[in-house]
Amino acid sequence: MNHADPTSLTMPSATQIVITRSFDAPRWLVFEAWTTPEHVRRWYGPSDLAMPVCEIDLRVGGRWRYVLRAPDGSEHGYWGEYLEIVRPERLVYSEGYEGLPLGHDHTVTTTFTERDGKTTLTSTLDYRSQGDRDGHVASGMEPGMRETLDRLEAVLSAL
C-alpha cells in the first residue's frame, strides 16, 4: 500500500472487500454528504463522468439509484435498497450494477466512526460469490473508488 494514499482496500475473504478512509470532518457531516443527493452529485464517481440521476429515498426499504454518463454518452446505472439505517453511524444497503443480470448485487455495510473530530468510513462489501467480487475488482472499481473518495474529501472541506 502507498502510505501517502489515505484509502485502504483489503480483501479479507473470497467474497469481501473492505474499504477504509479517514476524513477530517465530524461523522454527522460525512453521513450527510454520503446520503444527500445535492452532495452526492458533487463527489460520486470519477470527475470525467456526469451524474444525470441521483435518487435517494433514505429509509429502510427505500431505494437509491445513480446514473453516471461518460463523455462518449454511455450511461452506467447503479441501484440498491436501504436495509438498515442508524443515523449517523451505520448504513446497510444492497448495491447492483444495471449492466449485470439480477442476482449479482452485493450488500454494503458502511460505518462512520468519529474520533477527535475525524471520521473513519469503513465500507464492507459482501458478494454472493468470489466471481462477483473478482469481476467487480477487474472492472476497474479501485481507481474509480479512490478518486471518488478524494472528491468526497474535497466536498467535505468545502461544506
MDTraj code that builds the backbone (N, CA, C; nanometers):
import mdtraj as md
import numpy as np

residues = "MET ASN HIS ALA ASP PRO THR SER LEU THR MET PRO SER ALA THR GLN ILE VAL ILE THR ARG SER PHE ASP ALA PRO ARG TRP LEU VAL PHE GLU ALA TRP THR THR PRO GLU HIS VAL ARG ARG TRP TYR GLY PRO SER ASP LEU ALA MET PRO VAL CYS GLU ILE ASP LEU ARG VAL GLY GLY ARG TRP ARG TYR VAL LEU ARG ALA PRO ASP GLY SER GLU HIS GLY TYR TRP GLY GLU TYR LEU GLU ILE VAL ARG PRO GLU ARG LEU VAL TYR SER GLU GLY TYR GLU GLY LEU PRO LEU GLY HIS ASP HIS THR VAL THR THR THR PHE THR GLU ARG ASP GLY LYS THR THR LEU THR SER THR LEU ASP TYR ARG SER GLN GLY ASP ARG ASP GLY HIS VAL ALA SER GLY MET GLU PRO GLY MET ARG GLU THR LEU ASP ARG LEU GLU ALA VAL LEU SER ALA LEU".split()
xyz = np.array([
    [0.0845, -0.1196, 0.0000],
    [0.0000, 0.0000, 0.0000],
    [0.0879, 0.1244, 0.0000],
    [0.0482, 0.2227, -0.0753],
    [0.1159, 0.3516, -0.0777],
    [0.0746, 0.4276, 0.0481],
    [0.1697, 0.4549, 0.1371],
    [0.1348, 0.5175, 0.2655],
    [0.0862, 0.6604, 0.2501],
    [0.1124, 0.7228, 0.1349],
    [0.0594, 0.8567, 0.1112],
    [-0.0885, 0.8495, 0.0724],
    [-0.1349, 0.7306, 0.0344],
    [-0.2741, 0.7132, -0.0077],
    [-0.3604, 0.6951, 0.1166],
    [-0.4573, 0.7826, 0.1388],
    [-0.5391, 0.7746, 0.2591],
    [-0.6466, 0.6654, 0.2544],
    [-0.6632, 0.6010, 0.1395],
    [-0.7663, 0.4986, 0.1238],
    [-0.7034, 0.3608, 0.1250],
    [-0.7649, 0.2703, 0.2019],
    [-0.7170, 0.1331, 0.2095],
    [-0.8231, 0.0406, 0.1516],
    [-0.7805, -0.0573, 0.0724],
    [-0.8706, -0.1602, 0.0209],
    [-0.8078, -0.2952, 0.0519],
    [-0.8836, -0.3799, 0.1207],
    [-0.8369, -0.5146, 0.1519],
    [-0.9439, -0.6145, 0.1097],
    [-0.9025, -0.7398, 0.0965],
    [-0.9947, -0.8488, 0.0637],
    [-0.9754, -0.9583, 0.1685],
    [-1.0442, -0.9440, 0.2836],
    [-1.0226, -1.0368, 0.3948],
    [-1.0779, -1.1775, 0.3721],
    [-1.1656, -1.1932, 0.2728],
    [-1.2161, -1.3268, 0.2404],
    [-1.2429, -1.3315, 0.0902],
    [-1.2791, -1.4495, 0.0411],
    [-1.3012, -1.4697, -0.1028],
    [-1.4231, -1.3943, -0.1542],
    [-1.5091, -1.3470, -0.0628],
    [-1.6319, -1.2791, -0.1061],
    [-1.6466, -1.1404, -0.0442],
    [-1.5361, -1.0819, 0.0005],
    [-1.5442, -0.9497, 0.0647],
    [-1.4385, -0.8541, 0.0140],
    [-1.4763, -0.7267, 0.0165],
    [-1.3825, -0.6153, 0.0010],
    [-1.4115, -0.5210, 0.1173],
    [-1.3054, -0.4699, 0.1812],
    [-1.3217, -0.3697, 0.2863],
    [-1.2445, -0.2452, 0.2439],
    [-1.3162, -0.1333, 0.2390],
    [-1.2588, -0.0038, 0.2009],
    [-1.2620, 0.0848, 0.3251],
    [-1.1490, 0.1470, 0.3567],
    [-1.1403, 0.2339, 0.4742],
    [-1.0784, 0.3667, 0.4327],
    [-1.1361, 0.4742, 0.4849],
    [-1.0843, 0.6084, 0.4554],
    [-1.1179, 0.6995, 0.5728],
    [-1.0226, 0.7799, 0.6158],
    [-1.0484, 0.8776, 0.7214],
    [-1.0633, 1.0159, 0.6608],
    [-1.1535, 1.0928, 0.7207],
    [-1.1805, 1.2288, 0.6759],
    [-1.1681, 1.3235, 0.7935],
    [-1.1189, 1.4429, 0.7668],
    [-1.1058, 1.5457, 0.8700],
    [-1.2387, 1.6203, 0.8797],
    [-1.3417, 1.5481, 0.9285],
    [-1.4764, 1.6050, 0.9396],
    [-1.5546, 1.5213, 1.0410],
    [-1.6499, 1.5842, 1.1088],
    [-1.7328, 1.5075, 1.2030],
    [-1.8213, 1.4071, 1.1282],
    [-1.8569, 1.2975, 1.1960],
    [-1.9303, 1.1913, 1.1263],
    [-2.0678, 1.2340, 1.0773],
    [-2.1351, 1.3249, 1.1507],
    [-2.2667, 1.3682, 1.1028],
    [-2.2543, 1.4319, 0.9650],
    [-2.1424, 1.5046, 0.9423],
    [-2.1221, 1.5712, 0.8137],
    [-2.0871, 1.4698, 0.7041],
    [-2.0035, 1.3710, 0.7375],
    [-1.9687, 1.2675, 0.6402],
    [-2.0945, 1.1880, 0.6033],
    [-2.1753, 1.1545, 0.7038],
    [-2.3010, 1.0818, 0.6797],
    [-2.3932, 1.1631, 0.5894],
    [-2.4044, 1.2913, 0.6198],
    [-2.4890, 1.3820, 0.5405],
    [-2.4408, 1.3884, 0.3954],
    [-2.3099, 1.4020, 0.3760],
    [-2.2539, 1.4092, 0.2400],
    [-2.2736, 1.2768, 0.1653],
    [-2.2771, 1.1658, 0.2399],
    [-2.2914, 1.0322, 0.1814],
    [-2.4356, 1.0021, 0.1408],
    [-2.5328, 1.0733, 0.2016],
    [-2.6734, 1.0356, 0.1862],
    [-2.7644, 1.1454, 0.1295],
    [-2.7102, 1.2609, 0.0944],
    [-2.7911, 1.3716, 0.0438],
    [-2.7603, 1.3941, -0.1042],
    [-2.8626, 1.3819, -0.1918],
    [-2.8372, 1.3921, -0.3367],
    [-2.7565, 1.5152, -0.3791],
    [-2.7860, 1.6319, -0.3220],
    [-2.7141, 1.7526, -0.3664],
    [-2.5639, 1.7411, -0.3393],
    [-2.5252, 1.6685, -0.2346],
    [-2.3825, 1.6487, -0.2052],
    [-2.3252, 1.5332, -0.2877],
    [-2.3997, 1.4210, -0.2938],
    [-2.3515, 1.3029, -0.3666],
    [-2.3197, 1.3389, -0.5119],
    [-2.4025, 1.4212, -0.5736],
    [-2.3789, 1.4630, -0.7133],
    [-2.2421, 1.5282, -0.7312],
    [-2.1897, 1.5888, -0.6247],
    [-2.0630, 1.6622, -0.6338],
    [-1.9402, 1.5724, -0.6218],
    [-1.9570, 1.4500, -0.5656],
    [-1.8378, 1.3688, -0.5417],
    [-1.8432, 1.2269, -0.5956],
    [-1.9598, 1.1742, -0.6282],
    [-1.9685, 1.0323, -0.6647],
    [-1.9164, 1.0070, -0.8058],
    [-1.8252, 0.9134, -0.8174],
    [-1.7719, 0.8724, -0.9471],
    [-1.6516, 0.9547, -0.9893],
    [-1.5815, 0.9075, -1.0910],
    [-1.4666, 0.9821, -1.1441],
    [-1.5099, 1.1188, -1.1988],
    [-1.4190, 1.2154, -1.1952],
    [-1.4527, 1.3540, -1.2302],
    [-1.4881, 1.3731, -1.3772],
    [-1.4494, 1.2795, -1.4653],
    [-1.4825, 1.2974, -1.6073],
    [-1.6233, 1.2479, -1.6403],
    [-1.6972, 1.1978, -1.5398],
    [-1.8329, 1.1483, -1.5620],
    [-1.9346, 1.2464, -1.5050],
    [-2.0445, 1.2657, -1.5783],
    [-2.1559, 1.3471, -1.5289],
    [-2.2504, 1.2553, -1.4514],
    [-2.3344, 1.3140, -1.3656],
    [-2.4298, 1.2348, -1.2881],
    [-2.5707, 1.2885, -1.3115],
    [-2.6367, 1.2440, -1.4206],
    [-2.7697, 1.2965, -1.4503],
    [-2.8788, 1.2454, -1.3557],
    [-2.8553, 1.1326, -1.2887],
    [-2.9563, 1.0781, -1.1974],
    [-2.8915, 1.0491, -1.0630],
    [-2.9507, 1.1050, -0.9564],
    [-2.9069, 1.0775, -0.8192],
    [-3.0325, 1.0774, -0.7330],
    [-3.0887, 0.9588, -0.7123],
    [-3.2120, 0.9454, -0.6353],
    [-3.1817, 0.8701, -0.5067],
    [-3.2238, 0.9253, -0.3939],
    [-3.2018, 0.8628, -0.2638],
    [-3.3300, 0.8737, -0.1829],
    [-3.3882, 0.7594, -0.1474],
    [-3.5040, 0.7528, -0.0581],
    [-3.4522, 0.6896, 0.0708],
    [-3.3962, 0.7749, 0.1569],
    [-3.3210, 0.7290, 0.2744],
    [-3.4150, 0.6847, 0.3870],
    [-3.4643, 0.5620, 0.3746],
    [-3.5441, 0.4972, 0.4783],
    [-3.5299, 0.3475, 0.4561],
    [-3.5485, 0.2693, 0.5604],
    [-3.5400, 0.1247, 0.5441],
    [-3.6460, 0.0829, 0.4430],
    [-3.6050, 0.0084, 0.3422],
    [-3.6938, -0.0296, 0.2330],
    [-3.6931, 0.0712, 0.1191],
    [-3.6337, 0.1890, 0.1421],
    [-3.6226, 0.2900, 0.0371],
    [-3.5149, 0.2493, -0.0623],
    [-3.5267, 0.3017, -0.1822],
    [-3.4318, 0.2652, -0.2872],
    [-3.3444, 0.3847, -0.3243],
    [-3.2311, 0.3542, -0.3830],
    [-3.1442, 0.4581, -0.4362],
    [-3.1049, 0.4171, -0.5781],
    [-3.0726, 0.5166, -0.6603],
    [-3.0265, 0.4904, -0.7974],
    [-2.9386, 0.6072, -0.8423],
    [-2.8227, 0.5723, -0.8958],
    [-2.7309, 0.6709, -0.9527],
    [-2.7043, 0.6308, -1.0974],
    [-2.6952, 0.7297, -1.1849],
    [-2.6542, 0.7043, -1.3226],
    [-2.5378, 0.7979, -1.3534],
    [-2.4279, 0.7392, -1.4023],
    [-2.3113, 0.8166, -1.4446],
    [-2.3057, 0.8140, -1.5967],
    [-2.2774, 0.9299, -1.6565],
    [-2.2684, 0.9405, -1.8024],
    [-2.1246, 0.9741, -1.8415],
    [-2.0698, 0.8898, -1.9280],
    [-1.9325, 0.9086, -1.9767],
    [-1.9313, 1.0130, -2.0883],
    [-1.8134, 1.0695, -2.1177],
    [-1.8028, 1.1691, -2.2249],
    [-1.8550, 1.1168, -2.3599],
    [-1.8484, 0.9852, -2.3834],
    [-1.8978, 0.9293, -2.5100],
    [-2.0498, 0.9101, -2.5098],
    [-2.1169, 0.9491, -2.3994],
    [-2.2621, 0.9391, -2.3917],
    [-2.3130, 0.8094, -2.3300],
    [-2.2240, 0.7115, -2.3102],
    [-2.2692, 0.5856, -2.2488],
    [-2.3057, 0.6109, -2.1021],
    [-2.4043, 0.5361, -2.0548],
    [-2.4514, 0.5543, -1.9177],
    [-2.4314, 0.4273, -1.8374],
    [-2.4018, 0.4471, -1.7089],
    [-2.3769, 0.3361, -1.6168],
    [-2.4632, 0.3587, -1.4936],
    [-2.5595, 0.2692, -1.4738],
    [-2.6532, 0.2845, -1.3633],
    [-2.6230, 0.1901, -1.2487],
    [-2.6430, 0.2396, -1.1281],
    [-2.6234, 0.1636, -1.0044],
    [-2.7495, 0.1799, -0.9213],
    [-2.7860, 0.0768, -0.8480],
    [-2.9117, 0.0797, -0.7736],
    [-2.8978, -0.0012, -0.6451],
    [-2.9904, 0.0212, -0.5551],
    [-2.9934, -0.0596, -0.4337],
    [-3.1106, -0.0230, -0.3456],
    [-3.1163, -0.0926, -0.2325],
    [-3.2218, -0.0717, -0.1343],
    [-3.1578, -0.0594, 0.0029],
    [-3.2093, 0.0341, 0.0835],
    [-3.1588, 0.0520, 0.2199],
    [-3.2186, -0.0553, 0.3102],
    [-3.1317, -0.1293, 0.3784],
    [-3.1725, -0.2398, 0.4640],
    [-3.1678, -0.2015, 0.6115],
    [-3.0763, -0.1105, 0.6467],
    [-3.0623, -0.0658, 0.7859],
    [-3.0031, 0.0749, 0.7842],
    [-3.0580, 0.1613, 0.8691],
    [-3.0072, 0.2988, 0.8799],
    [-2.9995, 0.3337, 1.0278],
    [-2.8795, 0.3611, 1.0764],
    [-2.8594, 0.4103, 1.2128],
    [-2.7829, 0.5412, 1.1960],
    [-2.8558, 0.6506, 1.1941],
    [-2.8013, 0.7822, 1.1659],
    [-2.7221, 0.8330, 1.2843],
    [-2.6029, 0.8829, 1.2764],
    [-2.5119, 0.8929, 1.1616],
    [-2.4013, 0.7867, 1.1681],
    [-2.4326, 0.6671, 1.2212],
    [-2.3289, 0.5673, 1.2485],
    [-2.3129, 0.4596, 1.1436],
    [-2.4254, 0.4186, 1.0801],
    [-2.4191, 0.2961, 1.0014],
    [-2.5288, 0.2927, 0.8949],
    [-2.4913, 0.2428, 0.7778],
    [-2.5856, 0.2176, 0.6688],
    [-2.5600, 0.0759, 0.6164],
    [-2.6673, 0.0038, 0.5912],
    [-2.6554, -0.1255, 0.5239],
    [-2.7495, -0.1186, 0.4038],
    [-2.6961, -0.1495, 0.2864],
    [-2.7774, -0.1406, 0.1654],
    [-2.7273, -0.2393, 0.0607],
    [-2.8164, -0.2739, -0.0306],
    [-2.7750, -0.3547, -0.1449],
    [-2.7228, -0.2599, -0.2524],
    [-2.6401, -0.3153, -0.3397],
    [-2.5841, -0.2363, -0.4491],
    [-2.5711, -0.3271, -0.5708],
    [-2.6250, -0.2813, -0.6821],
    [-2.6136, -0.3572, -0.8059],
    [-2.5783, -0.2650, -0.9211],
    [-2.5295, -0.3249, -1.0278],
    [-2.4940, -0.2516, -1.1498],
    [-2.5955, -0.2900, -1.2565],
    [-2.6549, -0.1919, -1.3202],
    [-2.7610, -0.2181, -1.4177],
    [-2.7129, -0.2970, -1.5388],
    [-2.5824, -0.3010, -1.5639],
    [-2.5293, -0.3757, -1.6775],
    [-2.5185, -0.5251, -1.6524],
    [-2.5457, -0.5685, -1.5295],
    [-2.5375, -0.7112, -1.4948],
    [-2.6772, -0.7674, -1.4737],
    [-2.6940, -0.8985, -1.4950],
    [-2.8244, -0.9595, -1.4665],
    [-2.8544, -0.9529, -1.3166],
    [-2.9821, -0.9600, -1.2828],
    [-3.0198, -0.9635, -1.1410],
    [-2.9520, -1.0829, -1.0745],
    [-2.9267, -1.0700, -0.9445],
    [-2.8621, -1.1782, -0.8714],
    [-2.7132, -1.1584, -0.8554],
    [-2.6611, -1.0478, -0.9111],
    [-2.5176, -1.0192, -0.8962],
    [-2.4947, -0.8951, -0.8099],
    [-2.5972, -0.8537, -0.7364],
    [-2.5800, -0.7411, -0.6451],
    [-2.5057, -0.7901, -0.5211],
    [-2.4612, -0.6958, -0.4412],
    [-2.3915, -0.7288, -0.3173],
    [-2.4457, -0.6396, -0.2062],
    [-2.4083, -0.6713, -0.0833],
    [-2.4520, -0.5922, 0.0322],
    [-2.3349, -0.5094, 0.0815],
    [-2.3633, -0.3834, 0.1117],
    [-2.2613, -0.2916, 0.1621],
    [-2.2998, -0.2502, 0.3041],
    [-2.2061, -0.2641, 0.3959],
    [-2.2235, -0.2133, 0.5317],
    [-2.1213, -0.1020, 0.5497],
    [-2.1701, 0.0202, 0.5679],
    [-2.0817, 0.1360, 0.5834],
    [-2.0979, 0.1913, 0.7237],
    [-1.9850, 0.2029, 0.7939],
    [-1.9877, 0.2609, 0.9279],
    [-1.9096, 0.3919, 0.9257],
    [-1.9522, 0.4827, 1.0131],
    [-1.8920, 0.6153, 1.0274],
    [-1.8506, 0.6264, 1.1744],
    [-1.7203, 0.6217, 1.2012],
    [-1.6699, 0.6233, 1.3387],
    [-1.5908, 0.7516, 1.3601],
    [-1.6338, 0.8312, 1.4584],
    [-1.5673, 0.9598, 1.4831],
    [-1.4755, 0.9504, 1.6041],
    [-1.3589, 1.0109, 1.5885],
    [-1.2640, 1.0226, 1.6995],
    [-1.1892, 1.1538, 1.6827],
    [-1.1946, 1.2380, 1.7842],
    [-1.1246, 1.3669, 1.7829],
    [-1.1586, 1.4500, 1.6590],
    [-1.2859, 1.4501, 1.6219],
    [-1.3302, 1.5328, 1.5102],
    [-1.3014, 1.4763, 1.3726],
    [-1.2381, 1.3592, 1.3667],
    [-1.2107, 1.2937, 1.2386],
    [-1.3007, 1.1712, 1.2280],
    [-1.3426, 1.1405, 1.1059],
    [-1.4329, 1.0271, 1.0844],
    [-1.3660, 0.9229, 0.9965],
    [-1.3701, 0.7991, 1.0449],
    [-1.3245, 0.6873, 0.9636],
    [-1.4471, 0.6199, 0.9045],
    [-1.4484, 0.6142, 0.7731],
    [-1.5541, 0.5477, 0.6990],
    [-1.5013, 0.4092, 0.6626],
    [-1.5787, 0.3077, 0.6952],
    [-1.5422, 0.1702, 0.6596],
    [-1.6593, 0.1090, 0.5847],
    [-1.6356, 0.0684, 0.4605],
    [-1.7391, 0.0018, 0.3805],
    [-1.6967, -0.1425, 0.3578],
    [-1.7817, -0.2342, 0.4019],
    [-1.7577, -0.3766, 0.3800],
    [-1.8561, -0.4233, 0.2732],
    [-1.8023, -0.4707, 0.1620],
    [-1.8835, -0.5191, 0.0508],
    [-1.8849, -0.6710, 0.0574],
    [-2.0038, -0.7281, 0.0729],
    [-2.0204, -0.8726, 0.0807],
    [-2.0868, -0.9217, -0.0476],
    [-2.0140, -1.0044, -0.1223],
    [-2.0598, -1.0553, -0.2515],
    [-2.1178, -1.1958, -0.2369],
    [-2.2005, -1.2339, -0.3343],
    [-2.2606, -1.3682, -0.3347],
    [-2.1591, -1.4751, -0.3734],
    [-2.0535, -1.4356, -0.4453],
    [-1.9534, -1.5329, -0.4898],
    [-1.8184, -1.4629, -0.5085],
    [-1.7134, -1.5436, -0.5106],
    [-1.5809, -1.4891, -0.5381],
    [-1.5762, -1.4351, -0.6804],
    [-1.6479, -1.4984, -0.7720],
    [-1.6517, -1.4499, -0.9104],
    [-1.7090, -1.3094, -0.9205],
    [-1.8161, -1.2830, -0.8424],
    [-1.8747, -1.1482, -0.8429],
    [-1.7762, -1.0466, -0.7852],
    [-1.7108, -1.0840, -0.6739],
    [-1.6121, -0.9918, -0.6147],
    [-1.4995, -0.9642, -0.7130],
    [-1.4435, -1.0703, -0.7709],
    [-1.3302, -1.0535, -0.8619],
    [-1.3701, -0.9771, -0.9880],
    [-1.4933, -0.9977, -1.0345],
    [-1.5425, -0.9235, -1.1503],
    [-1.5530, -0.7750, -1.1211],
    [-1.5967, -0.7417, -0.9994],
    [-1.6072, -0.6004, -0.9605],
    [-1.4679, -0.5371, -0.9578],
    [-1.3717, -0.6072, -0.8980],
    [-1.2345, -0.5556, -0.8927],
    [-1.1787, -0.5408, -1.0351],
    [-1.2024, -0.6403, -1.1212],
    [-1.1493, -0.6376, -1.2582],
    [-1.2130, -0.5272, -1.3426],
    [-1.3299, -0.4763, -1.3000],
    [-1.3983, -0.3713, -1.3759],
    [-1.3273, -0.2365, -1.3651],
    [-1.2264, -0.2274, -1.2791],
    [-1.1579, -0.1001, -1.2587],
    [-1.2161, -0.0208, -1.1434],
    [-1.2908, -0.0870, -1.0557],
    [-1.3566, -0.0153, -0.9462],
    [-1.2583, 0.0525, -0.8514],
    [-1.1399, -0.0053, -0.8323],
    [-1.0496, 0.0512, -0.7313],
    [-1.0019, 0.1925, -0.7645],
    [-0.9487, 0.2191, -0.8844],
    [-0.9079, 0.3585, -0.9116],
    [-1.0262, 0.4553, -0.9072],
    [-1.1427, 0.4116, -0.9562],
    [-1.2618, 0.4971, -0.9513],
    [-1.3048, 0.5251, -0.8089],
    [-1.2983, 0.4227, -0.7226],
    [-1.3345, 0.4387, -0.5823],
    [-1.2379, 0.5347, -0.5130],
    [-1.1103, 0.5209, -0.5412],
    [-1.0112, 0.6101, -0.4783],
    [-1.0352, 0.7562, -0.5197],
    [-1.0604, 0.7781, -0.6487],
    [-1.0876, 0.9145, -0.6953],
    [-1.2167, 0.9674, -0.6335],
    [-1.3187, 0.8816, -0.6243],
    [-1.4460, 0.9202, -0.5646],
    [-1.4266, 0.9661, -0.4205],
    [-1.3489, 0.8916, -0.3422],
    [-1.3280, 0.9287, -0.2019],
    [-1.2409, 1.0534, -0.1893],
    [-1.1492, 1.0748, -0.2821],
    [-1.0731, 1.2013, -0.2844],
    [-1.1694, 1.3177, -0.3103],
    [-1.2623, 1.2971, -0.4033],
    [-1.3597, 1.4022, -0.4342],
    [-1.4516, 1.4279, -0.3146],
    [-1.4894, 1.3218, -0.2427],
    [-1.5708, 1.3393, -0.1215],
    [-1.4954, 1.4240, -0.0201],
    [-1.3662, 1.3976, -0.0044],
    [-1.2875, 1.4769, 0.0898],
    [-1.2883, 1.6248, 0.0525],
    [-1.2787, 1.6547, -0.0758],
    [-1.2815, 1.7949, -0.1216],
    [-1.4181, 1.8574, -0.0923],
    [-1.5257, 1.7828, -0.1125],
    [-1.6600, 1.8349, -0.0835],
    [-1.6741, 1.8600, 0.0669],
    [-1.6251, 1.7670, 0.1474],
    [-1.6344, 1.7852, 0.2943],
    [-1.5594, 1.9100, 0.3393],
    [-1.4426, 1.9384, 0.2790],
    [-1.3682, 2.0592, 0.3202],
    [-1.4416, 2.1857, 0.2823],
    [-1.5254, 2.1770, 0.1783],
    [-1.5993, 2.2960, 0.1336],
    [-1.7305, 2.3165, 0.2114],
    [-1.7795, 2.2121, 0.2767],
    [-1.9082, 2.2245, 0.3482],
    [-1.8936, 2.2967, 0.4822],
])
top = md.Topology()
chain = top.add_chain()
for i, resn in enumerate(residues, 1):
    res = top.add_residue(resn, chain, resSeq=i)
    for name in ("N", "CA", "C"):
        top.add_atom(name, md.element.get_by_symbol(name[0]), res)
traj = md.Trajectory(xyz[None], top)
